C-alpha cells in the first residue's frame, strides 16, 4: 500500500497515557492511516525515526497568539516546540468580535495596536485566519474584556442591562460562527468591576451553546480561595465546563498554599467538568500592574511605552535611579510590560504534576523581551520536569499536552496517535531535548524537536518551517463528553 508519509520505527507515546511502544505510522491525506509493523508499506516520503519518540502534536491551551497567527503565520515560537494547535482569546482578551473606538485598552494591547483589531465579527476573524494559512491549528475563545471594550465608555463600573444584552448577542453570534467559548480576565482593571451577574449572563449563553468557560481568576494572591469558588459557582450555574487559567499561588505571602488550591480543584472536578492549566516557570508575565507592585519579589520591566530606555531592568533599579518609590516608578513607566518572580517553585511543581492540569505557555509574542515560556514551555515540561526532575512519567507528560486538552476543549480527532486521528504529530529526541530560552535570552528555539507534522504535512524540520497547513478548529463541544474526575 502507498501512503503519503511513512514514519519508520518510532517510539510511540499515544497521548492517552499508555506506555511507549515501537511501531511504524503511515499517513494518508490529513489522517493517520495505519499503525504497526508495515514492512510492505511505501510512501511518497519516509522518515526513519531512529530511536526518537513520536507523540501527538502539543496543544497550547493558553496563548495570546490571536493576531500573530495572521500577521506572523509561520508561528515559529510554537511550531519549534512541537505545538500544532493553539487556543487563543484567553484572559478576557481576543481579537474578535472587536470594533474599538480608540487605542486598545490594557491588557488588550498585549495583542497589538489599534490597527491589529480589524475583526468586528468572529466570521471576519475566521476569514482572515484562513487567508493567512498559519502553520498551526487555531481554536478561539471570545474575551469578556474585548466585549466590554466594544460597548462601554468606561470600565470602572458594571455593565448595564442593555450592554450585557448586546455583549451576549455578540458572543452568541461568535459561538454560532465557530468560537469555542468565553474567557474572562477578572483580575485586570478593565474587568474587575464586572460582578458575578454580568459574567453569569455571558456564561449561560456559552453553556447553552455547548462551549467552554476559561477564567483568569479575580484574585491569584491571598484571595485565591474566594476567586476559585466564584469561578466554580459561575460554571455550575451556567452548566459549562470550566478551565482555571494558569492556576498559581502568587505573592510571597501566598506561597505554600498549592495543596489547598488543588484540594478545591479536585472537589469541584468530582462533581463538574473542570481543569486548570499551568506553565512550567515560577515567574509570571503581563502588563505592568500597580496592584502587583511590591518589594517582596523581583519585577523585571520588559518594555515601556514612555520610557523604552528603561526596558530590561528591574523596577527596583529604575525607582532607585529616579529617586521614586516602586509604585511611583511603575506609574511613570506605564503602559509597560513586566515579569514578576512571584511564585514558589514547590507550589508550581504540585500544580503542574496534578492529573487535572494541562499545559499552557501564556507566552506574549508581541513583547520585545518576552518571558522564555513563549519559546520553551513544552520542551521544558518534558526535558526538565519529566526526564530530569522525574515529576511525572513521559506518558503522563504527553497526556497533559495532548489528549487531555483535546477532550476538554472538544477538539475531535486531535491529541492522540491512533488510526483515523488527524496527523498532528511531533517527533523528538528525548536525550537531546532542551528548552534553550531563558530570562536573559528568551528568543531561542528548543533543541531536540526534529519534525513537526500538521494535518499530515511536514510543517517543521531542521529548524525551519516547511509548510503551513494549519486550520481554524471550530466548536464541536456540544458533542464532547462532559466528564468529571474521580479521586
KEVO-346154 format. One record per residue: residue in one letter; x, y, z of N, C-alpha, C in turn. Coordinates in steps of 0.02 Angstrom, whole numbers, padded with zeros to 5 digits, always signed. Each point is the difference from the previous one (the first is absolute). Layout:
<nodes>
AXYZXYZXYZ...
</nodes>
This chain:
<nodes>
X+00042-00060+00000-00042+00060+00000+00044+00062+00000X-00022+00051-00037+00038+00062-00004-00033+00054+00042X+00041+00033+00041-00023+00053+00043+00034+00065-00020X-00023+00055+00027+00033+00064-00012+00063+00009+00041X-00001-00027+00061+00057+00007+00045+00002-00061+00045X+00060-00027+00009+00009-00059+00042+00057+00014+00049X-00015-00007+00064+00050+00010+00053+00018-00069+00026X+00063-00018-00007+00024-00068+00016+00028-00003+00071X-00021-00053+00035+00029-00021+00065+00005+00058+00049X-00057+00030+00013-00003+00054+00050-00020-00030+00068X+00024+00031+00052-00023-00017+00067-00063+00042+00013X-00057-00032-00007-00064+00037+00001-00024+00010+00072X-00014+00062+00017-00035+00017+00061-00068+00027-00022X-00053-00038+00012-00063+00012-00036-00040+00060+00025X+00021+00031+00056-00037+00057+00026-00055-00019+00048X-00017-00064+00004-00054-00023+00043+00024-00027+00067X+00066+00003+00011+00027-00021+00064+00031-00069+00000X-00004-00035-00058+00028-00067-00003+00075+00001-00009X+00034-00057+00013+00073-00002-00007+00021+00006-00072X+00061+00022-00011+00027+00006-00067+00009-00069-00032X-00008-00003-00065+00011-00062-00037+00029+00016-00068X+00033-00048-00030+00035+00009-00063-00047-00019-00058X-00007+00044-00049-00043-00014-00058+00014+00048-00056X-00026-00017-00059-00001+00045-00057-00067+00038+00001X+00001+00060-00027-00062+00039-00006-00005+00025-00072X-00057-00016-00032-00012+00020-00069-00053+00055-00001X+00010+00049-00044-00045+00057-00006-00024+00005-00072X-00065+00008-00008-00030+00014-00065-00044+00062+00007X+00012+00049-00043-00036+00063+00007+00015+00032+00066X-00052+00018+00038+00011+00032+00065-00011-00046+00059X-00005-00066-00013-00015-00047+00053+00054-00054+00007X+00002-00030+00059+00041-00059+00011-00036-00059-00030X+00032-00033-00048-00033-00054-00038+00013-00069+00030X+00059-00009+00031+00016-00066+00027+00056+00008+00051X-00001-00045+00049+00053-00003+00052+00017-00074+00010X+00064-00015+00002+00021-00069+00012+00064-00016-00036X+00012-00063-00011+00057-00022-00039-00022+00000-00074X+00027+00047-00038-00023+00009-00069+00058-00010-00049X+00028-00061-00002+00059-00011-00043-00013+00009-00074X-00062-00011-00021-00016+00005-00071-00026+00069-00019X-00006+00044+00048-00025+00066-00014+00052+00042-00037X-00024+00040-00045+00045+00048-00034-00035+00067+00001X+00038+00054-00011-00028+00066+00006+00038+00049-00044X-00032+00055-00014+00032+00054-00037+00061+00025+00038X-00006+00001+00067+00056+00021+00042+00002-00043+00062X+00060-00019+00020+00009-00040+00060+00047+00035+00048X-00013-00011+00064+00043+00026+00054+00022-00059+00042X+00064-00008+00010+00025-00051+00046+00005+00033+00069X-00041-00023+00047-00002+00031+00067+00065-00009+00038X+00036-00054-00012+00067-00010+00030+00000+00011+00076X-00046-00033+00034-00001+00004+00073-00037+00059+00028X-00026+00044-00042-00037+00057+00025-00070-00020+00023X-00029+00044+00041-00069-00010+00023-00048+00037-00046X-00056-00032-00014-00053+00031-00040-00060+00010+00045X-00023+00062+00006-00057+00017+00042-00050+00041-00040X-00061+00005+00025-00046+00048-00031+00029+00070+00006X-00016+00042-00049+00022+00069+00005-00027+00033+00063X+00040+00042+00030-00020+00029+00064-00053+00054-00011X-00045+00005+00048-00055+00049-00002+00014+00052+00054X+00014+00060-00021+00013+00055+00047-00067+00031+00019X-00024-00015+00060-00068+00019+00018-00007+00072+00022X+00057+00034+00011-00006+00069+00024+00050+00043-00038X-00024+00035-00051+00044+00043-00040-00032+00068-00011X+00042+00046-00023-00022+00066-00021+00025+00012-00072X-00009-00052-00041+00023+00001-00069-00053+00024-00049X-00053+00030+00025-00059+00017-00041+00017+00035-00065X+00040+00052+00004+00018+00039-00060+00062-00027-00034X+00043-00034+00038+00063-00024-00028-00010-00058-00049X-00052-00041+00011-00012-00054-00048-00019+00027-00069X-00019+00063-00002-00016+00033-00064+00059+00042-00024X+00031+00039+00044+00054+00044-00020+00066-00036-00009X+00011-00054+00038+00062-00038-00003-00017-00075-00005X-00030-00021-00056-00030-00067-00004+00049-00058+00004X+00065+00013-00007+00048-00055+00010-00002-00026+00072X-00015+00043+00048-00008-00018+00070+00058-00042+00027X+00060+00021-00016+00059-00037+00019+00008-00009+00075X-00018+00049+00043+00007-00012+00072-00039-00061+00023X-00056-00015-00031-00040-00057+00020+00018-00063-00038X+00007+00005-00065+00015-00058-00041+00066-00032+00021X+00049+00041+00018+00066-00026+00020-00002-00038+00066X-00055+00006+00038-00009-00037+00062-00038-00065-00010X-00026-00011-00061-00043-00057-00012-00073+00015+00009X-00018+00063+00007-00070+00020+00007-00033-00001-00069X-00057-00034-00005-00036-00002-00063-00069+00034+00004X-00022+00016+00061-00064+00035+00009+00007+00049+00057X-00027+00061-00009-00002+00049+00053-00072+00020+00014X-00015+00012+00064-00064+00029+00021+00013+00074+00011X-00033+00043-00038+00008+00072+00007-00061+00031+00035X+00005+00065+00016-00056+00034+00031-00004-00007+00075X+00057-00012+00033+00001-00012+00072+00001+00065+00040X-00012-00007+00065+00004+00055+00049-00047+00057-00015X-00055-00015-00035-00049+00052-00015+00017+00043-00060X+00055-00013-00033+00020+00042-00057+00003-00042-00063X-00033+00024-00052-00002-00035-00064+00001+00051-00056X+00019-00022-00059+00003+00045-00058-00068+00012-00031X-00049-00042+00017-00067+00008-00027-00051-00023+00051X-00063+00020-00006-00025+00053-00044+00014+00068+00032X+00041+00040-00034+00023+00063+00029-00005+00057-00051X-00030+00055+00023+00000+00063-00037+00018+00055+00050X+00063+00016+00005+00024+00047+00051-00011+00072-00021X-00022+00042+00046-00006+00072-00015+00066+00037+00002X+00051-00031+00031+00065+00032+00006+00054-00052+00008X+00055+00018+00034+00054-00048+00011-00024-00056+00046X+00027-00060-00009-00021-00056+00042+00019+00012+00073X-00048-00009+00045+00016+00010+00071+00042-00058+00027X+00036+00014+00052+00037-00051+00037-00051-00050+00029X+00010-00065-00008+00056-00036-00029-00009-00021-00073X-00052+00027-00034-00009-00019-00070+00059+00020-00044X+00039+00049+00025+00060+00020-00038+00052-00055-00004X-00008-00053+00039+00046-00057-00006-00006-00033-00069X-00058+00008-00032-00011-00031-00065+00023+00043-00058X+00016+00063+00013+00022+00044-00054-00029+00070+00008X+00009+00040-00051-00024+00069+00000-00069+00003-00033X-00027+00060-00005-00068+00008-00024-00011-00032-00069X+00048+00007-00045-00008-00027-00067-00003-00076-00002X+00021-00033+00055-00003-00073+00002-00069-00027+00018X-00044+00044+00023-00068-00020+00018-00047+00019-00058X-00002-00044-00049-00035+00014-00063-00058-00048-00012X-00023-00033+00053-00048-00054-00009-00063+00013+00041X-00049+00035-00029-00061+00016+00037-00044-00060+00014X+00013-00055-00034-00038-00061+00012+00049-00059+00001X-00021-00054+00031+00042-00060-00001+00007-00027-00071X-00051+00008-00040+00003-00021-00070+00056+00036-00036X+00008+00066+00012+00054+00038-00031+00068-00026+00022X+00005-00017+00064+00063-00028+00026+00015-00067-00033X-00051-00042-00005+00010-00066-00030+00021+00006-00073X-00028+00047-00036+00019+00010-00070+00072+00023-00006X+00021+00046+00044+00069+00024-00001+00048-00056+00018X-00019-00041+00046+00042-00057+00020+00008-00049-00058X-00054-00014-00033+00004-00046-00057+00044+00029-00055X-00006+00065-00012+00041+00031-00052+00074+00000+00018X+00016+00006+00065+00069+00001+00023+00033-00069-00004X-00040-00053+00005+00025-00069-00002+00057-00010+00050X-00015+00002+00065+00053-00009+00050+00027-00071+00000X+00058-00008+00031+00032-00065+00001-00031-00047+00051X-00040+00027+00045-00030-00040+00054-00075+00010+00001X-00035-00045+00034-00072+00005+00009-00016+00052+00053X-00060+00029-00006-00021+00052+00046-00072-00013+00022X-00012+00002+00065-00068+00000+00027-00006+00062+00044X-00058+00033-00003-00005+00067+00029-00055+00007+00052X+00020+00029+00057-00047+00023+00050-00017+00073-00014X-00056+00023+00026-00020+00071-00004+00012+00032+00067X+00034+00057+00001+00019+00033+00062-00053+00047+00027X-00014-00007+00064-00048+00044+00033+00022+00072-00001X+00064+00013+00013+00025+00069-00002-00006+00029-00071X+00011-00041-00050-00008+00023-00069-00072+00021-00013X-00047-00040+00025-00071+00018-00008-00016+00065+00035X+00028+00009+00060-00011+00063+00037+00028+00059-00039X+00059-00009-00029+00034+00056-00034-00040+00024-00060X-00042-00043-00029-00041+00020-00056-00054+00051+00020X-00024-00006+00062-00063+00032+00018+00003+00051+00056X+00050-00004+00043-00002+00039+00062+00044+00062-00005X-00025+00055+00025+00037+00062-00001+00055+00002+00052X-00009-00039+00053+00051-00007+00052-00009-00068+00033X+00053-00023+00032+00000-00069+00025-00006-00006+00076X-00001+00056+00036-00002-00002+00072-00071-00005+00026X-00040-00040-00033-00070-00010+00020-00025-00066-00029X-00055-00026+00026-00032-00057-00032-00031+00021-00066X-00006-00047-00045-00036+00014-00062-00074+00007+00014X-00034+00041-00039-00072+00008+00007-00036-00060-00030X-00065-00005+00014-00039-00055-00027+00002+00000-00076X-00003+00061-00030+00002+00006-00073+00069-00022-00026X+00053+00019+00034+00067-00019-00021+00011-00075+00005X-00026-00029+00054+00006-00073+00008-00037-00036-00056X-00060+00025-00016-00039-00031-00053+00037+00003-00067X+00032+00056-00013+00037+00007-00062+00063-00044+00000X+00035-00004+00057+00058-00044+00005-00021-00072-00012X-00056-00019+00030-00023-00069-00009-00018-00014-00073X-00028+00049-00034-00016-00009-00070+00063-00009-00042X+00051+00042+00013+00064-00008-00036+00032-00068+00014X-00002-00021+00063+00028-00064+00019-00037-00058-00033X-00067+00003+00001-00039-00054-00031+00013-00005-00074X+00006+00057-00033+00017-00001-00072+00067-00033-00012X+00050+00017+00042+00067-00029-00008-00001-00075+00012X-00038-00022+00049-00006-00072+00013-00032-00036-00059X-00050+00031-00029-00033-00030-00058+00046-00003-00060X+00049+00045-00002+00048+00003-00056+00062-00043+00013X+00004-00033+00057+00054-00048+00011+00045+00013+00059X-00008+00054+00037+00039+00011+00060-00016-00055+00051X+00048-00017+00043-00009-00058+00043-00023+00018+00070X-00001+00065+00018-00023+00016+00067+00018+00071+00019X+00000+00013+00066+00010+00065+00029+00060-00002+00047X+00037+00055+00002+00052+00008+00051-00011+00065+00037X+00022+00002+00063+00000+00061+00039+00069+00012+00029X+00013+00064+00013+00062+00020+00035-00020+00046+00056X-00030-00028+00052-00033+00040+00052+00049+00035+00046X+00064-00016-00004+00049+00035+00041+00021+00066-00032X-00012+00008-00064+00022+00060-00036-00046+00059+00012X+00027+00059-00003-00036+00061+00018-00063+00010-00042X+00000-00023-00062-00057+00012-00044-00055-00052+00007X+00009-00049+00046-00052-00050+00011-00015-00009+00074X+00041+00025+00044-00008-00016+00071-00063+00029+00031X-00031+00049-00034-00062+00029+00026-00062-00036-00027X+00011-00052-00039-00055-00041-00025-00023-00047+00055X-00063+00005+00023-00024-00045+00053-00016-00069-00028X-00015-00045+00046-00015-00069-00021-00059-00002-00047X-00049+00045+00010-00060-00001-00042+00018+00013-00073X+00048+00044-00012+00021+00015-00069+00032-00061-00033X+00043-00034+00038+00033-00060-00026-00050-00056-00010X-00046-00008+00047-00049-00053-00004-00041+00005-00064X-00020+00061-00019-00042+00008-00059+00037-00023-00063X+00065+00012-00003+00039-00021-00058+00015-00074+00003X+00018-00024+00059+00016-00072+00007-00061-00043-00016X-00059+00025+00016-00061-00039-00015-00008-00010-00075X+00017+00052-00039-00003-00007-00073+00050-00053-00024X+00057-00003+00031+00051-00049-00018-00023-00070+00018X-00028-00008+00059-00026-00065+00020-00054-00025-00046X-00045+00045-00021-00054-00020-00045+00026-00021-00068X+00057+00028-00020+00028-00016-00066+00048-00059+00002X+00012-00028+00060+00046-00056+00005+00073+00021-00001X+00015+00061+00023+00069+00025+00000+00035-00011+00066X+00054+00037+00010+00042-00008+00059+00015+00069+00029X+00013+00002+00065+00015+00063+00035+00069-00005+00031X+00045+00046-00020+00068+00003+00028+00008+00067+00035X+00029-00001+00060+00004+00062+00038+00068+00012+00032X+00026+00060-00011+00054+00027+00040-00035+00028+00062X+00010-00033+00056-00039+00012+00061+00005+00073+00022X-00050+00020+00039-00003+00068+00026+00059+00015+00047X+00026-00052+00031+00055+00010+00048+00042-00063+00001X+00065+00006-00014+00046-00057+00003+00046+00006+00060X-00014+00049+00043+00041+00012+00059-00037-00026+00062X-00004+00039+00053-00031-00025+00062-00074-00015-00010X-00032+00031-00048-00071-00013-00013-00013-00058-00046X+00049-00043-00011-00007-00056-00046-00058-00047+00018X-00010-00019+00063-00056-00046+00015-00068+00028-00021X-00012+00063+00016-00064+00031-00018-00007+00006-00076X+00055+00016-00034-00002+00007-00073-00015-00067-00033X+00029-00054+00026-00014-00066-00027-00074-00017+00008X-00027+00014+00059-00070-00017+00012-00047+00042-00044X+00020+00063-00014-00039+00040-00047-00002-00034-00068X+00057-00024-00024+00002-00034-00064-00041-00064+00001X+00004-00038+00054-00040-00061+00006-00075+00017-00004X-00020+00051+00036-00071+00018+00001-00024+00021-00070X+00041+00039-00035-00018+00021-00068-00009-00060-00045X+00048-00046+00001-00003-00059-00042-00060-00044+00017X-00014-00007+00065-00056-00041+00021-00067+00030-00023X-00008+00065+00011-00062+00032-00020-00011-00003-00076X+00054+00008-00037-00005+00000-00074+00001-00070-00029X+00015-00050+00040+00007-00069-00024+00050-00003-00057X+00060+00026+00013+00052+00005-00051+00065-00027+00028X+00039-00039-00039+00065-00023+00024+00045+00060+00015X+00043-00008+00050+00042+00054+00026+00073-00017-00009X+00039+00050-00020+00073-00003+00002+00025+00061+00039X+00037-00013+00053+00032+00055+00037+00068+00013-00031X+00008+00060-00026+00060+00018-00036+00059+00007+00047X+00058-00025-00022+00064+00006+00035-00009+00002+00076X-00027-00054+00028-00011-00005+00072+00067+00009+00036X+00000+00045+00049+00061+00015+00037-00016+00027+00068X+00049+00001+00043-00004+00032+00066+00049+00058-00002X-00023+00058-00024+00044+00056-00013+00011+00042+00062X+00059+00030+00005+00016+00043+00056+00033-00038+00056X+00054+00028+00028+00039-00035+00051-00043-00021+00059X-00049+00040+00018-00044-00017+00056-00047-00058-00015X-00003-00021-00062-00046-00053-00021+00036-00066-00014X+00067+00000+00006+00038-00060-00015-00016-00055+00050X-00002-00061-00025-00015-00057+00042-00074-00019+00000X-00041+00036-00039-00072-00013+00001-00024-00043-00059X+00047-00027-00038-00021-00043-00056-00041-00060+00021X+00017-00035+00056-00042-00057+00020-00074+00019+00009X-00013+00058+00029-00069+00021+00008-00033+00015-00066X+00036+00031-00046-00028+00015-00066-00016-00065-00037X+00044-00049+00005-00011-00064-00033-00060-00036+00030X-00006+00003+00066-00057-00032+00033-00066+00030-00024X-00002+00066-00007-00061+00033-00025-00014-00021-00072X+00052-00002-00041-00008-00021-00070-00026-00071-00004X+00029-00045+00038-00022-00069+00000-00073-00006+00023X-00017+00036+00051-00068-00003+00027-00052+00019-00052X+00014+00055-00036-00049+00022-00050+00001-00047-00061X+00059-00023-00019+00006-00044-00058-00035-00067+00011X-00009-00019+00062-00035-00063+00015-00075+00005-00015X-00025+00061-00007-00072+00009-00013-00015+00038-00064X+00051+00029-00031-00011+00043-00058+00062-00002-00045X-00008+00002-00066+00059-00001-00044+00045+00061+00013X+00061-00012+00019+00045+00054+00021+00073-00020-00006X+00040+00045-00025+00073-00009-00004+00033+00067+00014X+00066-00002+00002+00039+00062+00003+00058-00007-00050X+00033+00056-00013+00063-00004-00037+00055+00032+00040X+00061-00013-00021+00059+00023+00038+00058+00006-00049X+00044+00049+00011+00062+00003-00037+00058-00018+00047X+00053-00030-00027+00053-00030+00043+00054+00050+00021X-00022+00055+00029+00046+00052+00024-00030+00030+00063X+00043+00027+00043-00024+00031+00062-00002+00076-00006X-00001+00025-00061-00007+00072-00013-00056+00009-00050X-00041+00052+00011-00054+00017-00045+00021+00059-00043X-00043+00017-00049+00015+00056-00044-00065+00029-00026X-00003+00067-00001-00060+00034-00024+00017+00073-00010X-00051+00041-00004+00012+00072+00002+00019+00020+00072X+00032+00056+00008+00019+00025+00065-00063+00023+00037X-00014-00031+00056-00062+00013+00038+00019+00028+00068X-00020+00062+00015+00016+00029+00066-00024-00043+00058X-00054-00038-00011-00025-00044+00053+00047-00057+00017X+00047-00015-00044+00048-00054+00014+00069+00027+00021X+00006+00065+00005+00065+00030+00018+00013-00010+00074X+00055-00032+00015+00020-00013+00069+00076-00009+00002X+00028+00012+00059+00072-00011+00009+00016-00073+00017X-00052-00041+00007+00010-00069+00022+00028-00045-00055X-00010+00018-00064+00023-00041-00055+00034+00044-00052X+00042-00030-00041+00032+00039-00053-00049+00011-00057X-00002+00061-00025-00042+00018-00057+00047+00027-00054X-00001-00033-00058+00045+00016-00055-00040+00032-00055X+00018+00060-00020-00036+00037-00052+00023-00023-00069X-00047-00022-00040+00017-00025-00067-00009+00052-00054X-00046+00047+00010-00009+00056-00047-00037+00056+00035X+00009+00060-00025-00036+00059+00026-00012+00047-00058X-00063+00019-00011-00015+00045-00055+00031+00070+00011X-00008+00031+00058+00029+00067+00009+00074+00000+00014X+00027-00056+00025+00071-00003+00018+00032-00065-00025X+00005-00007-00066+00029-00062-00027+00071-00013+00022X+00035+00053+00019+00070-00008+00022+00005-00037+00066X-00056-00008+00036+00001-00034+00065-00016-00074-00006X-00012-00024-00061-00015-00071-00009+00060-00043+00018X-00015-00061+00022+00050-00051+00019+00038+00022+00063X-00035+00032+00044+00028+00017+00066-00053-00017+00052X+00020-00007+00062-00048-00013+00053-00034+00066+00020X-00061-00007+00023-00037+00059+00024+00037+00032+00058X+00031-00040+00042+00036+00027+00058+00058+00045-00024X+00037-00022-00050+00056+00040-00025-00024+00065-00032X-00056-00004-00036-00027+00059-00032-00024+00050+00052X-00036-00025+00050-00025+00044+00053+00058+00034+00037X+00053-00039+00012+00058+00029+00035+00032+00055-00042X+00007-00012-00065+00030+00051-00044-00042+00064-00001X-00065-00007-00001-00044+00058-00003-00014+00032+00068X+00020-00034+00053-00014+00025+00066-00074-00003+00018X-00034-00052-00024-00071-00008+00012-00014-00064+00037X-00061-00006+00027-00022-00064+00027-00013-00048-00058X-00006-00064+00016-00015-00049-00052-00065+00016-00035X-00051+00019+00038-00065+00015-00030+00003+00063-00044X+00035+00050+00023+00007+00061-00041+00037-00015-00065X+00052-00040+00004+00037-00018-00060-00043-00040-00048X-00040-00046+00027-00044-00040-00042-00049+00044-00038X-00030+00048+00033-00047+00044-00034+00035+00041-00055X+00062+00020+00012+00036+00038-00051+00016-00043-00061X+00012-00064+00011+00018-00045-00054-00060-00022-00043X-00060+00001+00027-00058-00027-00034-00022+00042-00060X-00027-00035-00052-00008-00073-00006+00067-00035-00011X+00005-00058+00031+00063-00036-00001-00014-00075+00010X+00051-00039-00010-00004-00072+00012+00047-00020+00055X-00015-00056+00033+00042-00021+00056-00001-00076+00009X+00055-00026+00025+00005-00068+00024+00002+00003+00076X-00045-00037+00033-00005+00000+00073+00025-00067+00026X+00053+00001+00039+00025-00061+00030-00037-00012+00066X-00063-00020-00008-00046+00003+00058-00029-00066+00021X+00031-00056-00021-00027-00066+00018+00054-00043+00033X-00024-00049+00036+00044-00050+00030+00008-00058-00048X+00061-00022-00010+00013-00058-00043-00036-00062+00025X-00002-00009+00066-00034-00059+00029-00074+00001-00015X-00032+00059+00006-00071+00005-00016-00011-00016-00074X+00041+00029-00043-00009-00011-00071+00008-00074-00017X+00048-00034+00030+00010-00071-00012-00062-00041+00017X-00031+00016+00057-00059-00037+00021-00057+00009-00049X-00009+00061-00023-00055+00013-00047+00015-00031-00068X+00060+00008-00024+00019-00028-00065-00008-00076-00002X+00016-00033+00055-00001-00073+00002-00070-00029+00006X-00049+00040+00018-00066-00028+00015-00034-00026-00063X-00036-00056+00005-00033-00029-00060-00051+00045-00034X-00027+00048+00035-00049+00046-00030+00032+00057-00039X+00066+00006+00005+00034+00058-00028+00022-00011-00072X-00018+00047-00043+00024+00003-00069+00058+00050-00002X+00031+00006-00058+00057+00045-00008-00018+00056-00047X+00013+00062+00022-00010+00058-00042+00059+00047+00008X+00025+00026-00055+00060+00041+00004-00013+00069+00028X-00059+00029-00015-00015+00070+00017+00054+00046-00027X+00032-00018-00054+00053+00042-00029-00029+00063-00031X+00041+00053+00000-00021+00065-00027+00043+00015-00061X-00025-00018-00059+00042+00004-00061+00017+00071-00022X-00036+00050+00025+00014+00069-00020+00045+00037+00049X+00020-00034+00053+00047+00030+00048+00070+00000-00030X+00034+00057-00003+00068+00001-00030+00051-00040+00039X-00012-00013+00064+00044-00043+00041-00045-00048+00038X-00026-00051-00035-00053-00041+00031+00026-00046+00055X-00046-00022+00041+00012-00054+00047+00022-00061-00040X+00048-00040+00023+00024-00057-00039-00053-00053-00013X-00056+00003+00035-00054-00049-00012-00027+00003-00071X+00008+00058-00034-00024+00006-00069+00033-00051-00045X+00065-00013+00010+00038-00046-00042+00015-00067+00033X-00007-00004+00066+00029-00059+00034-00047-00045+00039X-00064+00018+00005-00045-00035+00047-00002-00075-00009X-00015-00024-00059-00014-00072-00009+00062-00043+00004X+00056+00019-00032+00061-00038+00012+00022+00001+00073X-00013+00055+00035+00019+00004+00071-00040-00050+00042X-00064-00007-00014-00040-00049+00036+00029-00071-00007X+00018-00017-00062+00024-00068-00013+00073-00008+00024X+00044+00045-00020+00071-00009+00013+00017+00013+00074X-00022+00056+00026+00020+00019+00068-00043-00035+00053X-00066+00005-00006-00042-00025+00054-00016-00074-00005X+00000-00028-00061-00013-00071-00008+00066-00040+00000X+00043+00013-00048+00062-00039-00007+00048+00011+00058X+00013+00064+00017+00052+00014+00049-00025+00001+00072X-00057+00033+00012-00026+00005+00068-00046-00058+00019X-00023-00037-00051-00044-00058+00010-00063+00018+00040X-00028+00058-00018-00062+00022+00032-00058-00045-00021X+00003-00028-00060-00049-00047-00026+00034-00040-00055X-00031-00055-00020+00027-00042-00053-00017+00031-00068X+00036-00021-00051-00009+00028-00066-00072-00007-00027X-00032-00058+00006-00070-00005-00024-00046+00051+00033X+00010+00014+00063-00042+00050+00034+00017+00070-00023X+00063+00015-00010+00018+00066-00026-00033+00012-00068X+00001-00050-00043-00029+00007-00066-00076+00005+00005X-00032-00039+00043-00073+00003+00008-00022+00071+00019X+00037+00032+00045-00017+00068+00022-00002+00050-00058X+00040-00014-00050+00010+00048-00054-00036-00020-00065X-00038-00056+00003-00031-00026-00062-00072-00022+00011X-00011-00061+00021-00069-00025+00004-00041+00035+00053X+00031+00019+00056-00038+00035+00052-00029+00065-00026X+00041+00045-00028-00030+00062-00028-00046-00013-00059X+00016-00049-00042-00044-00014-00057-00070-00019+00023X-00003-00040+00053-00065-00020+00027-00035+00059+00033X+00035+00037+00041-00032+00054+00037-00024+00055-00047X+00038+00016-00053-00019+00054-00045-00039-00025-00061X-00017-00065-00001-00042-00026-00053+00032-00001-00068X+00065-00013-00003+00036-00002-00064-00001-00072-00026X-00052-00016-00035-00011-00069-00020+00055-00025-00047X+00024-00060+00014+00050-00032-00043+00070+00026+00010X+00010+00042+00050+00067+00028+00014+00027-00030+00066X+00065+00009+00010+00029-00017+00064+00013-00073+00013X+00003-00040-00052+00012-00072+00009+00032-00030-00062X+00040-00051+00010+00029-00037-00056-00040-00065-00006X-00048+00001-00045-00040-00059-00013-00027+00004-00071X-00015-00057-00028-00025-00002-00068-00064+00041-00007X-00003+00042-00051-00057+00043-00011+00004+00068+00031X+00048+00011+00045+00009+00066+00031+00035+00046-00050X-00008+00065+00010+00036+00048-00041+00075-00008+00013X+00038+00007-00054+00072-00009+00004+00034+00065+00022X-00011+00018+00063+00038+00053+00034+00050-00036+00045X+00064+00003-00017+00049-00042+00033+00065+00038+00012X+00037-00021+00051+00066+00027+00012+00048-00058+00012X+00058+00003-00032+00052-00050+00007+00059+00032+00034X+00019-00025+00059+00052+00034+00038+00050-00050+00029X+00060+00025+00011+00055-00039+00030+00001+00015+00075X-00021-00047+00041-00007+00013+00071+00067+00015+00033X+00053-00031-00023+00066+00013+00030+00025+00070-00016X-00015+00024-00060+00024+00066-00021-00047+00057+00019X-00061-00015+00018-00051+00051+00010+00020+00048+00056X-00006+00065-00015+00016+00051+00050-00032+00066-00020X-00028+00034+00049-00024+00068-00012+00059+00047+00007X+00015+00036-00052+00059+00044-00002-00016+00070+00026X-00061+00022-00011-00020+00067+00021+00005+00008+00075X+00029+00057+00022+00002+00016+00071-00016+00074+00008X+00001+00025+00062-00020+00069+00012+00048+00050-00031X+00063-00018-00005+00048+00046-00031-00005-00001-00076X-00012-00059-00028-00004-00008-00073-00063-00040-00016X-00058+00033+00001-00063-00036-00004-00022-00022-00069X+00031+00027-00053-00020-00017-00068+00049-00052-00026X-00017-00064+00008+00045-00054-00020-00041-00063-00009X+00007-00032-00057-00036-00062-00014+00029-00057+00041X-00043-00046+00020+00021-00058+00039+00043-00046-00042X+00040-00040+00034+00040-00052-00032-00037-00067+00007X+00002-00041-00053-00026-00068+00005-00068-00011-00030X-00034+00054-00023-00062-00008-00037+00019-00005-00074X-00005-00060-00028+00028-00014-00066-00050+00006-00057X-00060-00025+00009-00052+00006-00050-00066+00019+00034X-00037+00043-00031-00069+00014+00022-00045-00006-00061X-00054-00037+00007-00047-00013-00054-00068+00028+00020X-00030+00039-00044-00065+00031+00012-00047-00019-00056X-00055-00033+00019-00050-00022-00049+00033-00039-00058X+00047-00043+00019+00031-00045-00048+00058+00029-00039X+00014+00065+00008+00054+00033-00037+00060+00013+00047X+00060-00011-00025+00059+00017+00039+00004+00076+00005X-00008+00024+00061-00003+00072+00012+00066+00029+00024X+00041-00042+00033+00063+00025+00029+00051-00055-00002X+00060+00018-00024+00056-00048-00002+00064+00039-00006X+00051-00021+00038+00066+00031-00002-00002+00075+00013X-00044+00018+00048-00001+00069+00023-00037+00049-00045X-00037-00025-00048-00036+00047-00044-00070-00026-00016X-00042+00046-00020-00068-00016-00019-00001-00028-00070X-00030-00060-00009-00003-00032-00066-00066+00014-00035X-00055+00004+00038-00065+00011-00031-00047+00031+00052X-00055+00028-00025-00049+00030+00045-00067-00032-00015X-00018-00048+00041-00061-00040-00011-00049+00005+00057X+00008+00052+00043-00045+00008+00057-00070+00019-00021X-00047-00010+00046-00071+00013-00012-00031+00034+00061X-00057+00032-00012-00042+00021+00056-00041-00059+00022X+00006-00017+00064-00039-00056+00027-00062+00029+00034X-00057-00011-00030-00061+00030+00024-00033-00043+00055X-00047+00031+00033-00031-00030+00059-00036-00064-00017X+00018-00054+00034-00037-00063-00003-00015-00024+00070X+00000+00047+00048-00003-00019+00071-00066-00029+00021X-00053+00014-00037-00065-00026+00020-00001-00076+00002X+00043-00031-00040+00003-00073-00002+00058-00029+00040X+00038+00045+00033+00057-00024+00039-00024-00029+00066X+00035-00049+00027-00022-00030+00064+00008+00049+00057X-00053+00007+00040+00002+00045+00058+00022-00041+00061X+00061-00023-00002+00023-00046+00051+00024+00037+00062X-00008-00032+00057+00026+00027+00062+00053-00047+00026X+00042+00026+00044+00057-00038+00025-00018-00036+00065X+00035-00053+00013-00010-00038+00062+00067-00012+00033X+00004+00015+00065+00063-00007+00037-00011-00042+00062
</nodes>
